Each structure stands twice: as structure tokens, then as C-alpha cells.
Amino acid sequence: MNEEIKKIAQSFRPISLADMDQVSLMKRSDTKFILPKKQVLEILNSVLNNYRILEVNKDRVMTYNSLYYDTSQNDFYQWHHNGKINRIKVRIRNYVESKIHFLEIKRKNGKGITHKSRIPIDGFEENLSKKSNAFIQEITHGNYKLSPSLENEFNRITLVSTFHKERATIDFNLNFRNNLKNKVYDELAIIEIKQEGINRNSPIYKELKERHILPNSISKYCLGIISLYEDIKYNSFKGKLLQIQKLTA
């Protein structure tokens, strides 16, 4: 399956990282979908003429490795679980093919708008540096004591619309781990459409709808937490977890 996805990816017209920055969408509306990885092939085939694909050093299927941070009480996770309107995620992400790391902060407000702020960083930090803590405090206006909560790794295809200010990411081969446990979702895919405003005429949005794949908000961070931590509350996510189990059975 992975080789078939790579083969289809080669059929798209490429776009460079520099050109994609013009559609960076650091402030955006995100719409997520979950589906079996096997359906990625037909989705890619159906939108071949509507998108360009990010290419870095001749690679089109990228590897992302992220280290997430949370409080000792997993407040960032709990905020999401409890439906808090304004919530935060903090991570260091390694863009493997680009050989760069960023400290990234994602903030979501009550209007469903995601703000992403980031700074380049030398690498993963088990203990956040003064510079990192200062950046987190500046962006979040909070003084949090953070430590690593989980690490994840996945493959990603990034598509850039040739008609609209829109990007779509397709994530698969999800792997979550902490010091005690590892969980792999190798039959699951998550598609996220990133737009300035929700546009249901988007080609990939329409293709998903035709296949009865409806928007389904799922946070990879929250999925990782409930997959690795046995004593965590996850009532709000039980339905989504059951759906994921059915899709990947």
C-alpha cells in the first residue's frame, strides 16, 4: 500500500517548499476526515489535476516526527476533551526530509480558527530551554511547567490547490509512543483541509463527500494520549475511537 501511494504521488505536478510558503495559512480553518488508508489511493487519483504536491529533495511522501509537551495533569489534553473553547498544543516537530526542527504552538479559538506560531530550534528538548519557555509564554500568555507527554511519527502528503488558497494534508502510518508504550495505526489515514474560510466546493472536499466520508474532528495528539495512557479520562472520544477501530479492522 505504501509503495502504491508513493507511485501515485509521482503523478502530481510538484511545488517547492518556498512556493508553498505563499499558502502557509498560519491562520486558518481546518476540516478533518478519518478514513481507511486504502481509500487514499482513489482520493489521490480523483484530484490529480486540481492540486500540486509538495516535493522536498525529490521526496513527496514526507516523514514528520513530533515531541508533544503538556503539564503534569495533561491540561492541554483535558481542555480538548472537556470542550474548552480556547485551547493550546505545544510541540517540537522534526521535518525529516527538510532536516529542520520547529517549536510550534497551535491555538484554537471559539470561532474554529487555528493560529499557528513557530520558531526554528536546534532539535528535540527533553527539558525546554529558556528560549523555548520564553516563546511559549509570549504566545500563550501563560506560565506553564511543561514536560514531554508523547512522541509521534507519521508520513504525510501535502497537496496545494491550483485554484484556491488551500492546502490538504494526508497523514498515514501513525505511530505513537512514550516511555512505556507504543501504538501503531497503520491502516488509518487522516485528511485535513486547511483554508482561509471553509469552502465546500474544494475538489478534495467534494470527493470525500461523494464517498460519504464526512468531517470528523480528530486530534492526533488526543488520539495518542488515549492510546498510551490507561488512566486518562476519554469519555468524549469513545465514539471516535470506536469508529477508528471499525475503519481499521
Secondary structure, 3 states (H helix, E strand, C coil): CHHHHHHHHCCCEEECHHHHHHHCCCEEEEEEEEEEHHHHHHHHHHCCCCEEEECECCECCEEEEEEEEECCCCHHHHHHHCCCCCEEEEEEEEECCCCEEEEEEEEECCCCEEEEEEEEECCCCCCCCHHHHHHHHHHHCCCCCCEEEEEEEEEEEEEEECCCCEEEEEEEEEEEECCCCEEEEEEEEEEEEEECCCCCCCHHHHHHHHCCCCCCCCCHHHHHHHHHCCCCCCHHHHHHHHHHHHHCC
